Amino acid sequence: QVQLVESGGGLVQPGGSLRLSCAASGSGFSTYNMGWYRQAPGKQRELVARFTGGGSTSYAASVKGRFSTSRRNAKNTVYLQMTSLKPEDTAIYLCNAETTMRIYWGQGTQVTVSS
C-alpha cells in the first residue's frame, strides 16, 4: 500500500510561481514511476509531467518550459516547480505512483491562478 500526500498549492497571481510536493509512504519509492496530473472543473484529468524510464522526464506541451519536476528518493518526495503561471493552470494537481502491482493517487492540492 502506498499513500501519497500533496502539498504546496494555493492562490497565486498570473506570472507567479509555486512548488508542489508529493510525499509517498512505503520503502520502494525509488522504483516507482511518479507523475503529476491536473484536473480543472468540467475537464478531464490530464498529464502534466512524469518520470519515464531511466529517470528522464516528459511534460505536457502546455507546461513545457514553465514547469519542472524532480524527485528526492531519500525523502520519498517528488516536486513540481511551476513558474510563469497562467489562469488556465488553475486546477487540482494530483500525483500518482505506478508500482509493479497498481497505480496509486493522492488526494490532490488546489492551485488557483488569479489576479
N, C-alpha and C positions, 0 to 999 in steps of 0.2 A: 504494500500500500504506500502510495506517495501522496503527500499533501503539499499543495502549492499555495503560497500566500503572497499576493501582490501588494505593493505599497508605492507611494510617491505621487499618486495622482492629485489633481486639484484644478483650480481655476487659474488660467494664465492668459495674458493679453497676446494678441497676434504678434508674431515675431519673437515671442519669448521661448524659454526652454524649460524642460522638466526631465528628471531622471527617474524612471520607474525601476523598481526592484522586484524580483520574484525569488522568494526563499523556498527551498524544497527540503522535505524530510527524506529520510532514507539514506542508505550507505552507498547506493550505486549511482549517485548523481553524475559522476564523470562519464558514465556510459550512456546517459540519457540524451536523446536528441531534443533540444529545447527550442521552443518557438514562441513568438509573440503574435497575437491576433487582436483584432478590434471589432467591435460591433456598435454601429450607430443606430439610433432609433429608426425602425422601419426598414433597416437594411440588413443584408446577410452578413454573417461573420466573414471577415477577410484576413488573410495572412498579411502581417506587417513585416516580420523578419524571422529568420530561423537559422539555426546552425545545421549545416549539412554535413555529410561525412568528412572526416579528416579535420574538423574544426573550422572549416570555411563557413561563410555566411551568405545568405541571399536576402534580398529586400524587394518589397513591392515597388513598382515603378513610381508610385505616388509619393514614396518617402525616401527614395534613394538620394543620397547626398545630404539629407537632413537628419535622418535617424541612424543610430549606430547601436548594435547590440554587442555585448561582451559577457563573459562569464568568469567567475572565480570558483573553481571546483573546491578549493579548500574551505570556502564559505557556503557551499551548496547554493549559490546565488547566481542568477542571471540578471543582466541590466539592459535597459533600453534608454539610451540617451536620445532625447528628442530636441531638436533645435529648429529655429525658424518656423515655429508652429503656426498653423493656419486654422481658421474656423472649421474647415472641413475635416480637421484631425479630431474634432470632438467625438468622443466615443467611450465606451467601456473597453479597457485594454485588459486582455487576459493572457496569461502564459500557459503553455502546455508542455508536457513531458511525454515523450514517446519512449517506452521501455520495450523490452522484448515481449512483454506479456500484454500490455494495453497502453492506452493513452489516457493521461490524467489532465484535468483542467483545474485552474484556480477559480476563485470567485470573481476576480476582476477588480480593477480600480478605475474610477471615473476620471477622465480628462476632459476639461471644458476649456475651449479657446474662444475667448470673447472679450470685447472691449467694454 
